[in-house]
């Protein structure tokens, strides 16, 4: 590959899912091509949603049937690195909270612009988000963003802690929002993202 030796971890990556392979490639090239880390931090995000009715209720059918399509769109989006999955190919079976109607989603991206492009401008995701009130309760704090070292994958417990931190303290370097972002430790201050799905 481009005349360079592939580390064992990357050579074995052919047996892992695409999103994990992509993480290995991002980390490998950020350290190998330039001889040092060109991307020191990535953006982690967590979001939760509470269904108005049990997940299996027919009213949720359109949302459930579109999960795979939206996940594929995320994986193909520039800047995507990783997403949380459970026993299947999504995170729907993960019960992070006592209430089974509360679902959690987490992902990692190269930067805020990459995530914002998916959340607010990717057609499949935007169309679902525009209908979110059909399926989910309104929540004051449902998303949190924070910076992580490149190559690190956040845990569910960490995601819950970031949401709690945001709800108690408002946006800080430890947990922030698109509209009130904080720069990574190795970058200039980012511009606020003021887009809305609807």
VENJOTA-V834573 format. One record per residue. N is the residue number from 0. PHI is phi in degrees with one decimal (* if undefined). BURIAL is 1 if it has 24 or more other ideal C-beta (glycine too) atoms within 12 Angstrom, else 0. Layout:
n=[N,N]
phi=[PHI,PHI]
burial=[BURIAL,BURIAL]
This chain:
n=[0,1,2,3,4,5,6,7,8,9,10,11,12,13,14,15,16,17,18,19,20,21,22,23,24,25,26,27,28,29,30,31,32,33,34,35,36,37,38,39,40,41,42,43,44,45,46,47,48,49,50,51,52,53,54,55,56,57,58,59,60,61,62,63,64,65,66,67,68,69,70,71,72,73,74,75,76,77,78,79,80,81,82,83,84,85,86,87,88,89,90,91,92,93,94,95,96,97,98,99,100,101,102,103,104,105,106,107,108,109,110,111,112,113,114,115,116,117,118,119,120,121,122,123,124,125,126,127,128,129,130,131,132,133,134,135,136,137,138,139,140,141,142,143,144,145,146,147,148,149,150,151,152,153,154,155,156,157,158,159,160,161,162,163,164,165,166,167,168,169,170,171,172,173,174,175,176,177,178,179,180,181,182,183,184,185,186,187,188,189,190,191,192,193,194,195,196,197]
phi=[*,53.6,73.0,-114.0,-81.1,-89.2,-59.1,-55.6,-61.0,-75.0,-63.3,-83.9,-69.1,-61.5,-95.2,-104.7,-58.1,-56.3,-66.0,-75.5,-60.1,-62.9,-61.1,-61.4,-65.6,-59.9,-65.9,-60.7,-72.3,-68.2,-104.7,-98.5,-70.6,-94.9,81.7,-168.9,-75.2,-87.3,-124.0,-88.4,-135.3,-120.1,-100.0,-100.6,-138.7,-131.1,-143.9,-124.9,-148.9,-112.3,-63.6,-68.4,-129.9,-50.6,-52.8,-76.8,-62.4,-55.2,-63.7,-91.8,-57.7,-63.0,-64.9,-59.7,-70.1,-97.9,-59.1,-61.5,-62.9,-67.5,-63.3,-63.3,-62.8,-63.0,-63.4,-88.8,-75.2,-55.9,95.9,-71.7,-123.5,-157.9,-140.7,-74.0,-134.7,-103.9,-73.5,-97.8,-114.0,-144.9,-107.8,-64.3,-86.5,-81.5,-104.4,-85.0,-126.6,-60.4,-74.6,-68.3,-83.1,-92.1,-112.8,-120.1,-137.8,-138.0,-157.4,-129.6,-134.1,-67.9,-164.4,-65.4,-60.9,-64.4,-66.6,-62.8,-61.7,-74.3,-62.1,-104.1,-126.3,-78.9,-55.7,-63.3,-69.7,-63.7,-65.4,-69.7,-63.1,-67.1,-105.0,-59.3,-71.4,-69.9,-117.7,-121.6,-71.9,-74.5,-128.0,-71.1,-129.2,-129.7,-140.6,-143.5,-120.7,-161.0,-94.4,-132.1,-61.5,-56.5,98.2,-88.6,-114.4,-71.8,-96.5,-61.6,-60.5,-64.9,-60.3,-63.0,-65.3,-67.1,-63.6,-64.3,-62.0,-63.8,-67.3,-87.8,-112.8,77.1,-62.4,-139.2,-61.9,-84.6,-164.0,-139.4,-125.3,-57.1,-73.8,-133.7,-81.7,-122.9,-72.4,-69.0,-59.4,-118.4,-138.8,-76.8,-57.1,-82.3,-82.0,-61.1,-103.4,-109.1,-62.7,-136.6,-72.0,-174.1]
burial=[0,0,0,0,0,0,0,0,0,1,0,0,0,0,0,0,0,0,1,1,0,1,1,1,1,1,1,1,1,1,0,0,0,0,0,0,0,0,1,0,1,1,1,1,1,1,1,1,1,1,1,0,0,0,1,0,0,0,0,1,0,0,1,1,0,1,1,0,0,1,1,0,1,1,1,0,1,0,1,1,1,1,1,1,1,0,0,0,0,1,1,1,0,1,0,1,0,0,0,0,1,1,1,1,1,1,1,1,1,1,1,1,1,1,1,1,1,1,1,1,0,1,0,1,1,0,0,1,1,0,0,1,0,0,1,1,0,0,1,0,1,1,1,1,1,1,1,1,0,1,1,0,1,1,0,1,0,1,1,1,0,1,1,0,0,1,0,0,0,0,1,0,0,0,1,1,1,1,0,1,1,1,0,1,0,0,0,0,0,1,0,0,1,0,0,0,0,0]
